[in-house]
Amino acid sequence: MAAAGAYEKLKLHITPEKFYVEACDDGADDVLSIDRVSTEVTLTVKKDVPPSAVTRPIYGILGTIRLVAGNYLIVITKKKKVGECFSHAVWKATDFDILSYKKTMLHLTDIQLQDNKAFLAMLSHVLNVDGFYFSTTYDLTHTLQRLANTSPEFQEMSLLERADPRFVWNGHLLREFAAQPEIHRFALPVMHGFIAMHSCSINGKYFDWLLISRRSCFRAGVRYYVRGIDSEGHAANFVETEQIVHYNGSKASFVQTRGSIPFFWSQRPNLKYKPKPQISKVVNHMDGFQRHFDSQIISYGKQMIVNLVNQKGSEKPLEQTFAKMVNSLGNGMVRYIAFDFHKECSRMRWDRLQLLMDQLAEQQDEFSYFLVDSDGKVVTQQEGIFRSNCMDCLDRTNVIQSLLARRSLQAQLQRLGVLHVGQRIEEQAEFEKIYKNAWADNANACAKQYAGTGALKTDYTRTGKRTQWGLIMDGWNSLIRYYRNNFSDGFRQDAIDLFLGNYSVDEVESVSPLHIQKDWKFLALPIIMVVAFSMCIICLLMAGDTWTETLAYVLFWGTASFGTLAIIFYNGKDFVDAPKLVQKEKMD
């Protein structure tokens, strides 16, 4: 495997003409030379680095991107060790630097400078979202089962060539590197999501327990602007979560997926607390739906859909359409179960989740899990997967995934001899605490990346009970979500589209899409509302000669402020922060 690894120790040397990235691993003499004028990337040797260069250590190259001012190089400047996966170090990238090829910005007009600054702010925003992980010697993008079923040729490939493109978040940034196999050891695939690694002990037996969530970069984005699927069948907020146990040389793994309801629907923000979901009436849903499940079956085998949305109100049509489409698909590999999470668990009746677990138990035993013994012999394979979803595939979904994963872990630890017959994981207080906290942290990471705040219901995942404090925190997070989803998600969506290459900066573009003019309503109405509301308060505080006069003024200004507010809400879509870079057709 080492032959295919990426360089771990790097130094960046900067001169006015070039960037040199020197490999400092034992026995390495390679230096990557990036011409800051011609943008050419070539391989050279250490003696070619001029002594006048300014030198600093870096921990990896994220890639290159073209903005208004020209090309930029993005490098990892800080990392933190997460743990070890089968003796391979796994790191979280915690700080980055975006370096301009151009030495000055004098060639730009004021508007171009402004645009370039906006695009740089977008890149920084994505890089500041926690959850970028990498390993220079281990392929983090594949499950244990996929890695066990590969060919010797696959083992010889570089990390970049063999990585699963769904989970390489810097795939677009590394496209120039990908085209030149001789520089692949400088190209570091980075995944986005969550990783927890713990050394645990039960009955005096020590084992490693890992939780890895890989977030797909296809149809990636933020909660209300990216829903459903695209024409290729990629689902929004698709995350593959793998739980791994390593004990005495044996390895076991259980994989689940989550992803948006896989047909064409949208739920655009419009200032309402919960915008109504709209199912598209103009496309053939079956096409994308079929593509989605065809690719899921190839990747994971049988599919057990666990749909947790409400079966009344605005979510009901989504549940009905999903059930109908699985029926129409008529594929024995795809099964469907609907469980109205909120209704079943209302009034704190969390014990009712056991009803769903009991319904899924037989299916879970049939799917099994992946197990390889200490001699490297595959004992069992996982034959199918649970694909869970709620509306966002965050809060309800994570609760159910943690319960399914615990049931699988119970079977694995018994089989490996860590748990005695009749022992339950729930009774192992120390491990149970690690387990619950890691799953709650996983929920928070996925939620921050998609919805902009921590997850809801994590008090249940952490403690097994719903608490009053948990309800207060959920209320607070819901409030922040509301604000972000309406007033800052357009920028967040644009940032992700720029980073992933869904939008490319065109230097010759005369008018940048960043300068879309808002119409008069956008400025005038909020000003009128604030003035009217202020006048209403002033009239209340400074009473007129008679109470009828005061009442008349208060009623007039009160009606004006509420009337304006009603007009704003009626035109809600015009007042939210909408994405500017990618055309609407691509979004729906």
C-alpha positions in Angstrom: 0.0 0.0 0.0 2.9 2.4 0.8 3.8 2.5 -2.9 0.5 4.1 -3.7 0.5 6.5 -0.7 0.8 10.3 -0.9 3.7 12.3 0.5 3.3 13.1 4.1 6.0 15.6 4.9 6.1 18.6 2.6 7.7 22.0 2.4 6.4 24.9 0.3 9.1 27.2 -1.2 7.8 30.5 -2.7 9.7 32.6 -5.2 8.2 35.4 -7.3 8.1 33.1 -10.4 7.2 29.7 -8.9 5.8 27.6 -6.1 8.0 24.6 -5.2 6.5 21.8 -3.1 9.3 19.6 -1.8 8.6 16.0 -0.6 10.5 15.5 2.6 9.6 11.8 3.3 12.7 9.5 3.7 14.4 8.9 0.5 12.2 11.3 -1.5 13.9 13.7 -4.0 10.7 14.9 -5.8 9.8 18.5 -6.0 6.6 19.8 -7.6 7.2 23.0 -9.5 4.2 25.3 -10.3 4.9 28.2 -12.6 3.1 31.2 -11.3 3.0 32.8 -14.8 2.3 29.9 -17.2 0.5 27.9 -14.5 2.4 24.8 -15.7 2.9 22.0 -13.2 6.0 19.9 -13.6 8.3 17.5 -11.6 11.8 18.6 -10.7 14.4 17.8 -8.0 15.6 19.4 -4.7 18.7 21.1 -6.2 16.5 23.2 -8.5 14.9 25.1 -5.5 16.5 28.5 -5.3 18.1 29.3 -1.9 16.3 32.7 -2.0 12.9 31.1 -1.7 10.6 31.7 1.3 10.0 28.4 3.0 7.3 27.0 5.3 6.0 23.5 6.2 2.6 22.4 4.8 0.6 19.1 5.2 -0.9 18.6 1.8 -2.1 20.3 -1.4 -5.9 20.7 -1.6 -5.6 21.8 -5.3 -5.9 24.8 -7.5 -8.7 27.0 -8.6 -9.2 29.9 -11.1 -10.8 33.1 -9.8 -11.1 36.6 -11.3 -7.5 37.5 -10.4 -6.1 34.2 -12.0 -5.1 30.9 -10.4 -4.8 30.2 -6.7 -3.1 27.3 -4.9 -4.9 25.9 -1.7 -2.7 24.1 0.8 -3.3 22.5 4.2 -1.3 24.5 6.9 -2.5 22.7 10.1 -3.6 19.2 10.9 -4.8 17.3 14.0 -4.5 13.6 14.5 -7.8 11.8 14.8 -6.4 8.4 15.4 -5.2 5.3 13.6 -7.1 3.1 11.2 -5.2 -0.3 11.1 -1.9 1.4 11.8 -2.5 4.2 9.3 -2.6 7.7 10.7 -5.8 9.6 10.0 -5.8 13.4 10.1 -8.3 16.3 10.2 -7.2 19.3 8.2 -7.8 22.3 10.5 -6.3 25.3 8.7 -5.7 26.2 5.0 -4.0 28.9 3.0 -5.2 30.3 -0.4 -2.2 31.6 -2.3 -2.5 33.8 -5.4 -0.2 33.0 -8.4 -0.3 36.7 -9.4 2.0 38.9 -7.4 -0.2 42.0 -7.6 -3.9 42.8 -8.3 -3.1 45.9 -10.4 -4.5 44.3 -13.5 -8.1 44.3 -12.0 -10.8 46.9 -12.1 -12.6 47.9 -8.9 -15.5 45.7 -9.7 -13.2 42.7 -10.5 -11.4 43.3 -7.3 -14.7 43.2 -5.4 -15.8 40.0 -7.2 -12.4 38.3 -6.5 -12.8 39.2 -2.8 -16.3 37.7 -2.8 -15.1 34.5 -4.4 -12.2 34.2 -1.9 -14.7 34.7 1.0 -16.7 31.8 -0.5 -13.7 29.5 -0.6 -12.7 30.5 3.0 -16.3 29.8 4.1 -16.2 26.2 2.8 -12.8 25.6 4.3 -13.9 26.9 7.7 -16.8 24.3 7.8 -15.4 21.6 10.1 -15.0 18.1 8.8 -12.1 17.7 6.2 -10.2 14.5 6.8 -7.3 12.7 5.0 -4.7 10.0 5.3 -1.6 9.8 3.2 -1.4 6.0 3.4 -5.0 4.7 3.7 -8.0 5.0 1.4 -10.7 6.7 3.5 -13.2 6.9 0.7 -14.0 3.2 0.5 -15.7 0.8 3.0 -13.8 -2.2 4.4 -15.9 -4.5 2.2 -15.1 -2.6 -1.0 -11.4 -2.6 -0.2 -11.5 -6.3 0.5 -13.1 -7.0 -2.9 -10.5 -5.2 -5.1 -7.9 -6.4 -7.5 -4.1 -6.3 -7.1 -4.1 -3.6 -9.8 -6.3 -1.5 -7.7 -3.9 -1.8 -4.8 -1.1 -0.4 -7.0 -3.0 2.7 -7.9 -2.3 6.1 -6.4 -4.8 7.2 -3.7 -6.3 9.8 -6.1 -6.9 7.3 -8.9 -8.5 4.6 -6.7 -10.6 7.0 -4.5 -14.4 6.9 -4.8 -15.2 10.2 -6.6 -18.4 10.6 -4.7 -16.4 11.3 -1.5 -13.4 13.3 -2.8 -14.3 16.9 -2.0 -11.3 18.3 -3.6 -11.7 16.3 -6.8 -12.4 19.4 -8.9 -9.4 21.3 -7.3 -7.1 18.4 -8.2 -8.3 17.9 -11.8 -4.9 19.2 -13.3 -3.0 16.9 -11.0 -5.2 14.0 -11.9 -4.2 14.4 -15.6 -0.5 13.9 -14.7 0.1 10.4 -13.1 3.8 11.3 -12.3 2.7 13.9 -9.7 -0.1 11.8 -8.1 1.9 11.4 -4.9 1.5 15.1 -4.3 -2.3 14.9 -4.8 -4.1 14.2 -1.6 -7.8 13.1 -1.7 -9.7 14.8 1.1 -13.1 13.7 2.3 -15.8 15.7 4.1 -17.9 14.4 6.9 -17.1 13.0 10.3 -14.7 10.5 11.8 -14.5 9.3 15.4 -11.9 6.7 16.6 -11.8 5.2 20.0 -9.8 2.5 21.8 -12.4 0.8 24.0 -12.5 -2.0 26.5 -15.3 -4.4 27.5 -14.6 -7.4 29.9 -11.0 -6.5 29.9 -10.8 -7.0 26.1 -9.4 -4.0 24.1 -10.8 -3.2 20.7 -10.9 -0.2 18.3 -14.3 1.3 17.5 -14.6 3.7 14.5 -17.4 5.7 13.0 -16.9 7.3 9.6 -19.4 9.4 7.7 -18.6 10.2 4.1 -20.5 13.1 2.6 -21.1 12.9 -1.1 -19.9 15.9 -3.2 -22.5 15.1 -5.9 -25.7 17.3 -5.4 -24.0 18.8 -2.3 -25.4 22.0 -0.9 -27.5 23.5 1.8 -30.8 22.4 3.3 -33.5 24.3 1.4 -31.7 24.9 -1.9 -30.7 21.3 -2.6 -33.5 18.7 -2.2 -34.4 15.4 -4.0 -32.3 14.2 -6.8 -30.7 15.4 -10.1 -31.1 13.8 -13.5 -28.1 11.5 -12.8 -29.9 10.1 -9.8 -27.6 11.7 -7.2 -29.5 12.5 -4.0 -29.1 15.6 -1.9 -27.3 15.3 1.4 -26.2 11.7 0.6 -24.0 10.4 3.4 -22.5 6.9 3.7 -21.8 6.0 7.4 -19.6 3.0 8.3 -19.1 1.6 11.8 -15.9 -0.5 12.2 -14.7 -2.8 15.0 -11.0 -4.0 15.0 -10.3 -6.7 17.6 -7.3 -9.2 17.7 -6.7 -8.8 14.0 -10.4 -9.4 13.0 -12.3 -6.5 11.4 -16.0 -6.0 11.2 -18.0 -3.3 9.5 -21.6 -2.2 9.1 -22.6 0.4 6.5 -25.7 2.5 6.2 -26.7 5.4 3.9 -28.9 8.5 4.2 -30.1 10.7 1.4 -32.9 13.0 0.3 -36.2 11.5 -0.9 -35.0 10.5 -4.4 -37.4 12.2 -6.9 -37.7 15.7 -8.1 -39.0 18.0 -5.3 -38.0 21.4 -3.9 -38.6 23.4 -0.7 -37.4 26.9 -1.4 -37.1 29.3 1.6 -39.8 32.0 1.6 -39.6 33.5 5.1 -42.1 31.0 6.4 -40.8 28.7 9.3 -41.5 25.6 7.2 -41.9 26.3 3.5 -44.2 23.8 1.7 -42.4 21.1 -0.2 -43.3 21.1 -3.9 -43.1 17.9 -6.0 -42.2 18.8 -9.6 -45.1 18.3 -12.1 -43.1 18.6 -15.3 -40.4 15.9 -15.2 -40.5 12.1 -15.4 -39.6 11.2 -11.8 -39.1 7.5 -12.6 -36.0 8.1 -14.7 -33.9 9.7 -12.0 -35.5 7.4 -9.3 -34.5 4.3 -11.3 -30.9 5.6 -11.8 -30.6 6.4 -8.1 -31.5 2.8 -7.1 -29.6 1.1 -9.9 -26.4 2.8 -8.7 -27.2 2.1 -5.0 -27.8 -1.6 -5.8 -24.4 -1.8 -7.6 -22.7 -0.1 -4.6 -24.4 -1.8 -1.7 -26.7 -4.6 -2.8 -30.3 -4.8 -1.5 -32.0 -1.6 -0.3 -34.2 -1.3 2.7 -35.7 2.2 2.6 -36.7 3.6 6.0 -38.8 6.7 5.5 -39.3 8.7 8.7 -41.3 11.7 7.4 -44.7 12.8 8.9 -47.6 11.0 7.3 -49.9 14.0 7.6 -49.6 17.7 6.7 -47.1 19.0 4.2 -44.8 16.0 4.4 -47.6 13.5 3.6 -47.5 13.8 -0.3 -43.7 13.1 -0.2 -44.3 9.8 1.7 -47.2 8.8 -0.6 -45.2 9.5 -3.8 -42.1 7.6 -2.4 -44.2 4.5 -1.6 -46.0 4.7 -4.9 -42.7 4.9 -6.9 -41.1 2.0 -5.0 -44.2 0.0 -6.0 -43.9 1.1 -9.6 -40.2 0.2 -9.7 -41.2 -3.4 -8.9 -37.7 -4.4 -8.0 -37.3 -7.2 -5.4 -34.0 -5.6 -4.4 -35.7 -2.5 -3.1 -38.1 -2.6 -0.1 -39.8 0.2 1.7 -41.0 0.9 5.2 -42.6 4.1 6.5 -42.5 5.1 10.1 -44.1 8.4 11.2 -41.3 9.3 13.7 -42.9 12.4 15.2 -46.3 10.9 15.6 -45.0 7.6 17.1 -42.6 9.4 19.5 -44.9 12.3 20.4 -45.1 13.2 24.1 -41.7 11.8 24.9 -42.7 8.2 24.0 -39.2 7.3 22.8 -39.6 3.6 23.8 -41.8 3.3 20.7 -38.7 3.4 18.5 -38.4 -0.2 19.5 -41.5 -0.9 17.3 -39.4 0.1 14.2 -36.4 -1.9 15.4 -38.5 -5.0 15.8 -39.9 -4.5 12.3 -36.4 -4.2 10.8 -34.8 -7.0 12.9 -35.3 -9.8 10.4 -34.1 -7.7 7.5 -31.0 -6.7 9.4 -30.1 -10.3 10.2 -30.6 -11.1 6.5 -28.3 -8.2 5.4 -25.7 -9.2 8.0 -22.4 -7.3 8.2 -18.9 -7.5 6.8 -16.4 -9.6 8.8 -12.8 -10.6 8.0 -10.8 -12.8 10.4 -7.2 -12.2 11.6 -5.9 -14.3 8.6 -7.5 -11.9 6.2 -10.2 -14.5 5.3 -13.7 -13.0 4.6 -16.2 -14.7 6.9 -19.4 -12.7 6.1 -20.3 -10.0 3.6 -23.0 -7.3 4.1 -25.7 -8.2 1.5 -27.8 -5.1 1.7 -28.2 -1.7 3.3 -30.6 0.5 5.2 -31.2 3.8 3.4 -32.8 6.1 5.9 -34.3 9.5 5.3 -36.5 12.2 7.0 -36.9 15.6 5.4 -33.3 16.8 5.9 -31.8 13.3 6.6 -30.3 14.8 9.8 -32.1 14.6 13.1 -34.6 11.7 13.0 -32.4 9.8 10.5 -29.4 9.9 12.9 -31.4 8.6 15.8 -32.5 5.5 13.8 -29.1 4.9 12.3 -27.5 4.9 15.8 -30.0 2.2 16.9 -29.5 0.0 13.8 -25.7 0.4 14.2 -25.9 -0.6 17.9 -27.9 -3.8 17.0 -25.2 -4.7 14.5 -22.4 -4.0 16.9 -24.1 -6.2 19.6 -23.9 -9.2 17.1 -20.3 -8.4 16.0 -18.9 -8.1 19.6 -20.6 -11.3 20.6 -19.3 -13.1 17.5 -15.7 -11.8 18.2 -16.0 -13.0 21.8 -15.7 -9.5 23.4 -19.3 -9.7 24.8 -20.3 -12.8 26.8 -23.5 -14.6 25.9 -26.5 -12.7 27.3 -24.5 -9.5 27.8 -25.9 -6.3 26.3 -24.0 -3.2 25.0 -26.5 -1.0 27.0 -25.1 -2.5 30.2 -21.5 -1.5 29.5 -21.7 2.0 30.9 -18.2 3.2 29.9 -18.5 2.0 26.3 -22.2 3.1 26.0 -21.1 6.7 26.8 -18.4 6.7 24.1 -20.9 5.2 21.6 -23.7 7.6 22.3 -21.5 10.7 22.3 -19.8 9.7 19.0 -23.2 9.2 17.3 -24.4 12.6 18.6 -21.2 14.3 17.4 -21.8 12.6 14.0 -25.3 14.1 13.9 -23.9 17.6 14.8 -21.2 17.4 12.1 -23.6 16.4 9.3 -26.2 19.0 10.5 -23.7 21.8 10.5 -22.5 20.9 7.0 -26.0 20.8 5.6 -28.3 23.0 7.7 -25.8 25.4 9.3 -26.4 24.4 12.9 -25.9 21.5 15.2 -28.4 18.6 15.1 -31.7 18.4 16.9 -32.6 15.5 19.3 -29.0 14.8 20.2 -29.9 14.7 23.9 -31.7 11.4 23.1 -28.7 10.1 21.2 -26.4 11.1 24.0 -28.5 10.0 27.0 -31.2 7.7 25.7 -33.8 10.1 27.1 -35.5 13.4 25.9 -34.6 16.2 28.4 -36.1 19.6 29.0 -32.7 21.2 28.3 -32.5 19.2 25.0 -35.9 20.7 24.0 -34.6 24.3 24.8 -31.4 23.6 22.7 -33.5 22.3 19.9 -35.6 25.5 20.0 -32.4 27.6 19.9 -30.9 25.6 17.0 -34.3 25.8 15.1 -34.2 29.6 15.5 -30.6 29.8 14.1 -31.5 27.4 11.3 -34.5 29.6 10.4 -32.3 32.7 10.2 -29.5 31.0 8.2 -31.8 29.2 5.8 -33.5 32.5 4.9 -30.7 35.1 5.1 -27.3 33.4 4.5 -27.8 30.1 2.7 -27.6 31.7 -0.8 -24.0 32.6 0.0 -23.3 29.1 1.5 -24.8 27.4 -1.6 -22.7 29.6 -3.9 -19.6 28.8 -1.9 -20.1 25.0 -2.2 -20.9 25.3 -6.0 -17.7 27.3 -6.5 -15.5 24.9 -4.4 -16.9 21.8 -6.1 -16.6 23.2 -9.7 -20.4 23.4 -10.3 -19.6 27.0 -11.2 -16.4 28.2 -12.9 -15.3 31.7 -12.9 -15.1 33.2 -16.4 -12.6 36.0 -16.6 -14.1 37.5 -19.8 -17.6 37.6 -18.2 -18.5 41.3 -18.5 -21.2 41.2 -15.7 -20.6 38.8 -12.9 -23.7 37.0 -11.6 -22.8 38.4 -8.1 -24.2 41.8 -9.3 -27.8 40.8 -9.7 -29.9 43.9 -9.0 -32.6 43.5 -6.4 -35.8 45.3 -7.3 -37.2 48.3 -5.4 -39.4 46.1 -3.1 -36.4 44.6 -1.5 -35.2 47.9 -0.1 -38.3 50.0 0.1 -40.7 47.6 2.0 -38.4 46.8 5.0 -37.7 50.5 5.4 -41.4 51.4 5.3 -42.1 48.6 7.8 -39.4 49.8 10.2 -40.5 53.4 10.0 -44.2 52.5 10.5 -43.4 50.3 13.4 -41.2 53.0 15.0 -44.0 55.6 14.6 -46.5 53.2 16.2 -44.2 52.8 19.3 -43.6 56.6 19.4 -47.3 57.3 19.3 -47.8 54.9 22.2 -45.1 56.5 24.3 -46.0 60.1 23.5 -49.8 60.1 24.0 -51.8 62.7 22.1 -54.3 65.2 23.7 -57.1 62.6 23.7 -57.0 58.9 23.9 -59.1 58.7 20.6 -56.4 60.7 18.8 -53.6 58.4 20.2 -55.7 55.3 19.3 -56.2 56.6 15.7 -52.4 57.2 15.3 -51.5 53.8 16.8 -54.1 52.0 14.6 -52.8 53.9 11.5 -49.1 53.1 12.0 -49.9 49.6 13.3 -51.9 48.8 10.3 -49.2 50.2 8.0 -46.4 48.1 9.7 -48.5 44.9 9.7 -49.7 45.5 6.2 -46.1 45.9 5.0 -45.0 42.8 6.9 -47.9 40.9 5.2 -46.7 42.1 1.7 -43.1 41.0 2.6 -44.2 37.5 3.6 -46.4 37.2 0.6 -43.4 38.0 -1.6 -41.1 36.0 0.7 -39.0 34.4 -2.1 -37.8 37.9 -3.1 -36.5 38.7 0.4 -34.4 35.5 1.1 -30.8 35.2 0.3 -30.9 33.1 -2.9 -27.9 31.6 -4.7 -26.5 33.6 -7.6 -24.0 31.4 -9.3 -25.8 28.3 -10.5 -28.9 28.5 -12.7 -32.2 27.5 -11.2 -32.6 24.5 -13.6 -29.5 23.0 -12.0 -30.9 23.5 -8.5 -34.3 21.8 -9.0 
